[in-house]
Every structure is written in C-alpha cells, then in structure tokens.
C-alpha cells in the first residue's frame, strides 16, 4: 500500500481540525515519502501561501531525518514564520504505521490578529501611562475569601519583604518576622504554624519557641 493510501483516513481528520479551529489555523497533511511534493492536502493554505504538491519545510525534513518520531508522537507549540514575517504557533503530529513514519499532520496558528491586538493594547497602556501599574497606596488586596489562603498569602508576602532567603535569616530576623505575623493574627488560623515552619525552613516546635519568646517580650513591655 502506498503512503498516499495510508494517509487517506487522515483527510477527514485534517478537514475536521480546520473546521473546528477556524480560519486562522492552517492544517496540512504531508506524505513523508515524497519530500519534494509532500503536501497531500491543505486547509486555509492562504495563511502561508502553500498549496497541495508543495515540498516539506526544512524543519519537517529535519524532524524526519533525525527520527524524532521514534520516541515522540508529536512536537507542539514551536514558532513558525513566513518570508514576509508572518508568525505562527505550529505543531506537528507524527502519523505512524507499525512504528514507521508515513506522514505528518501539521497545524499552524496564525498570530497576526493577536499580535495586532497586543500592539494596540501596549500603545494604549503607554498613552495613559499605565504600562507598568504602580501601587500608590502600598496596600495589596488578595481577592480570595478563603481564610487559610489569605493566611498563607500573608506569610509568604511577609517572608518576601524580609529580602533575605529563609536559610540565611538570623535568629533575630526570624523572631521579628514571627512577631510581625503574630500581630497580623496569622497564628489564629489553622495550619499557620506548619506553613510558617515550611517558609522559614524550621520545625514547628521551633516556631512555637519563637512565639513564646516574642509574646513574652510583648508581655513585659
């Protein structure tokens, strides 16, 4: 059986993918046995300008030459370009019969519309001086109604504000951090001690010792 005959069942699949994905997706069926005229069928070929009977791209030839298909079924989401600078996100599925490669099913997503929208938004944000949003108040609100999640966020933000990796913090720095968390009511939340222990790379008993120390100091004031 010729490769073209083996690829016939994949023609409806290529047509299906094209119909589902839409006009910004080019779908191509390649016969790898004829690299100089490999394109068996193409849908939305106007995106790249290719037609049936056209040759394989250099990348497709390399994938075949290097036998990438031996241990992979597909290669997804790599960049594609045309000579006129049009950009695509491309993916290739290896069509195999008994372990041997017979064809390629390629999908190329034309990013022109998305790039135009991206450029427009970037210019718009720049015009209104909001390309890098500034936090004028110094406050940060996490829009999450989960108390444990809020507690964890407070812990991680407080650790980050210290500016020192947990493993390099001094005893005094850890005590100050735990004191700051205690003042924010973090330790009234279930699981907070364990989360603080993980964040500071210490044991839970050590967290409790720090707590007793800072609370004792507070009580003596």
ABEGO torsion letter per residue (X at the ends): XBAAAAAAAAAAAAAAAAAAAEAABBBBBBBAABAABABABBBGAAAAGBBBGBBBBAAAAAAAAAGAAAABABBBGBBBBBAAGBBBBBBBBBBBBGGBBABBBBBBBBAAAAAAAAAAAAAAAAAAGAABBBBAAGBBBBBBABAAAAAAAAAAAAAAAAGBBAAABBAAAAAAAAAAAAAAGAAABBGAAAAAAAAAGBBAAAAAAAAAAAAAAAAAX
